[in-house]
Amino acid sequence: MKFELKGAQDCPIAQISLNKGEIVKIESGAMAYMQNVELIGKMNTKKKGFGGLISAIGRSLTSGESMFITQAQGLANNGFIGVAPAIPGTIHKLTCGSQQYRLNTGAFLASDETVNYVMKRQDLGKAIFGHTGGLFVMETEGKGDMLVNAFGDLMVLEVTPDMPLSIDNEHVVAWDQSLDYRIEVASGTLGIMSGEGLMNTFTGSGKVIIQTRNIHALADAIEPFLPEKSSSV
């Protein structure tokens, strides 16, 4: 995938170049502008017919992603499309192939046509406490590039066999598929004593991509300042 980040560094748009016939997949509603590009809306599944509809609904319910996905196809050489995340933050490229990744909810922005994500069942303990799609988590497959986005900046942290890494669940964006992880309470009773909540502890060897801001913490911070909804009589 040929792309360039444009705009402010903390709130960029990814401008993807497309020659005639080239196709990329983008998150539904992410298109900001385009030239010599055609958009085609499709169900977010590889299956067809009624089975495809059920599969797309299932993927949406389990991953938090849209049940639709948009294909952008170049109509002529030197076409381009600008894609913008729904939340303010940076964009990061994952190269899929020999290395595959698992994604947190809402991380997917765009990918080559040759890259997809599938739903993988999680252990029950991870599903109860995680925010990565309940009983399922998104895992990439195929060979090519995928763009993910986050709230705030992105950091890449290293995990080694002798140095497990614990990360607040709301800050995790993506991680190497080879890593194992478990959901833990930060401290106290469900983190009440420390003010912290649930965290992912990663073990093994690989990388974890995190976002520097927590959108749920922001929502909690501004909630007291929002006007109360007036009740209709």
Secondary structure, 3 states (H helix, E strand, C coil): CEEEEECCCCCCEEEEEECCCCEEEEECCCEEEEECEEEEEEECCCCCHHHHHHHHHHHHHHHCCCCEEEEEEECCCCEEEEECCCCCECEEEEEECCCCEEECCCCEEEEECCEEEEEEECCHHHHHHCCCCCCEEEEEEECEEEEEECCECEEEEEEECCECEEEEHHHEEEEECCCEEEEEECCCCCCCCCCCCEEEEEECCEEEEEECCCHHHHHHHHHHHCCCCCCCC
